[in-house]
Structures are given as structure tokens and as C-alpha cells.
Amino acid sequence: MININSVGLLIVDLQNDFLHSQGAYGRAGLKNSDIGALPSRIAPIAKKLKMRGGWVVSTQFTLIPGKENNPFISDHLIKLRPFLSKGDFLPGAWGHDLVDELKPADLTIEKVAYSAFYMTRLEWVLKKAEIEHLFVCGIVTNGGVASTVRDAHVRDFKVTVLSDGCAAFSPSVHQQSISDLSTIANVKKCIEALEIIENR
């Protein structure tokens, strides 16, 4: 039996700079219909969970600004996404923010790597909020989602991955990642998660 007060919907990287046409990825022509469909699928879960006393937690990929606001960008990311520049994923900026359809989150965590646990206060905040069970959704399934789920697992959080609440740039990569994560986490559809919340 799940105690709804101890459940957190963990939304990984569903930010304007990733999803919106005027965001960093949209301006670079990197749009994906599977990713674009996620907010409307996740929003009912977030709304219902809040109504029942659970938590909505947003983790947001961040490019920390250095001198003259030039962002610190990892070498591997520069090679993958050479279009990233000053102002993208900037803390406090519109592009860095959670998409409107899922706002507001109860808790927001800036992240600088794939895993939302790496060098962040996420674990501390989850424990302070007495969150024990995470419903994980967001992007990309093989990157931020997978890394965060694995780190949650080794920290003894109960984890349910929302299979149609996550997406990658390749459907086959998404499916393989969900299959891999099923060895350490429960896997449910969004409608199943909604039913669990409504019946608790």
C-alpha cells in the first residue's frame, strides 16, 4: 500500500529550453514529437498527486554561468550540442524554467549532469519532505532519466518509471532503456499511475 504523502512525481528536465519552439533546442531545430507530448500526459498526474497530498519535484538541467555569463559546458556536451551558448539553461531565465503546463512544482532542483542526484541537494530535500517513493518521468530516457533512476535505486528509494511519461530522441533507444530500468524499478503507464493515486 502506497502512502500518497510519501510519493513524489520526479519530473526530469521538462524545461522550455528543451521543449519550447523558442527554447535552445527548438531554435536549433531539435524537435521531437514524443518529447513534445509528455507535458500533457504528465499534467493530470501532477495535479491529482498534489490534490491527494503528494509532491511534485522538478529537476532542471542547468548551465552555470561563469565570467561575463559564459556558461560552463562539459566537453562531451559541446561536441553533442555545439549550438548551446550564453543564456541557454541559465538559472532564473525563462528557458531554464519548467514548462507552463506542469507548473508550479513543489520542489525544484538545479542539476548539472545526467543524474539529478549528482552534486545536488535532491536527496536531502526528498528526505526532509519524507518522500520514499518516486514516480519518475521526463527526458531523455537513456540519459537524465536512467541516471537519476539508478542513483535513486542505490539510495533505497522506491522507484516507478512512467514508461509513456518519458521519451528519447529515438523510440528504439527509449524502449531499450525502459527494458533495462525494469530490472531495478517498477514500470507503469501514466494511466496506471493516475489510477494508483486516485485509489489511495
Order of alpha helices (4+ residues) and beta strands (2+ residues): beta-alpha-alpha-alpha-alpha-beta-alpha-beta-alpha-beta-alpha-beta-alpha-beta-alpha
